[in-house]
Amino acid sequence: MLDFLLIIVFCVLGVLVGIVTGLLPGLHVNNVALIMLSASNAIVAVCSPLFAYGISEQFILILIAGFMISVSISHSFHDTIPTTFIGAPEEDTALSVLPAHSLLLKGEGYKAVALAAMGSYGAILVCIALLYPLRFIIGPPLSLYTAVREIMVWVLIAIAILMIATEKTRITELGNQGKLPSILGMLFAAFVFVLSGVFGLLVLDFHLVSPIGLPAPVLFPALAGLFGVPTLLNSLLSKPAIPEQKIEPLVQNRIEKKSSIVSILTGSLAGIFVSIVPGLTTATGTVLAMNIRQKSSQEQTIVTLSSVNTAATFSVTVMLFIILRARSGVTIAVSQLIAIEPWQSLLMPAGLIYLLMFLVLSGILSYFLTLYIGRLFAKKFHSIPYQALVVFTLVFVFALVVLFTGVLGLIVLLAATCIGFLPICWGVRRSHCMGVLLVPIILYFL
């Protein structure tokens, strides 16, 4: 009974920390995982009185790992709130940034949050349903991962080509006739991808040092600059007028429900695929899912995006036991905390069973908390000084980068921000900036 109570306590604490990381742009789950990994011995020492009640040191390490997992699931739910309400562009450019921003400018920010929460919760249900099929398809006897690993470099190259070839932005500066605008859009997407890749090759070998002794991952300032800061700066420069938000329950007709189910399924499968292939992110998974779905509304794009995000977060934990590969900063930390027993029979390893408890419980809690916090944001947001909020967020991100990675990390952030502005300026998908990871990994396999 005590062990189950401890699981609930650590899960709830993880969800609460995930709310903080989700609501504060720039504070990433990987940073929390690295801090918890560094503090694991101290946490075990603090919990040592529990040894007298039959709680082992190994179980406490599982609790710490479950805490990290809960933070990551909670983050995947709650980060849709600042994504929707902070960093909104002008109405004319909303579609080139995020569909959630477009709904915000219509007074439907809460609807965007509710759709995202539904997509994330649906992804958890799909991942649970696919646990055993994935075990037998990805692992033995079919061992699909072993087969894919042999051709991994070609899989990554094909994905990069698909991302660029499906870019739909038309650049009309040199003319608006024929296929030239579409070709220019693809060429600019390729330029952003290659430029990001070169940037990745340059910075991934940097040795950053935190001035206060914190873990200093170079991807923190790089990804914050490529994806976060440009959107905030664009919003600061454009000064959008945010209308009063509508607080309405999410009511869907039969057609919308069917579309949402398709969005959740395609997004979940794309998220699972992301958890298997190295170097892919949820942004890439979303592109793949949207190409499978073809045409879809802004609402269904939001559902798909959130499904990819949460499915990937869920699946990387499962894949840790099936293919014995860590595909995220959190799972790297987990693999260093607890022994990873391969899942090779019908019976799940004990470690995976415990972590699944954290995954499911944190998903349920996060769903309802996301709706509650999203409703609070929508009620109060129109009265908040928006520009001041964006400035505070930017200052917070810059402060975090300096604290975690020092002055050199700040330089990485500024360089990445310059690259991250290119997709916003020309209207191409920001997912092309994931060349920062894909290009180095492709070259590594080659």
Order of alpha helices (4+ residues) and beta strands (2+ residues): alpha-alpha-alpha-alpha-alpha-alpha-alpha-alpha-alpha-alpha-alpha-alpha-alpha-alpha-alpha-alpha-alpha-alpha-alpha-alpha
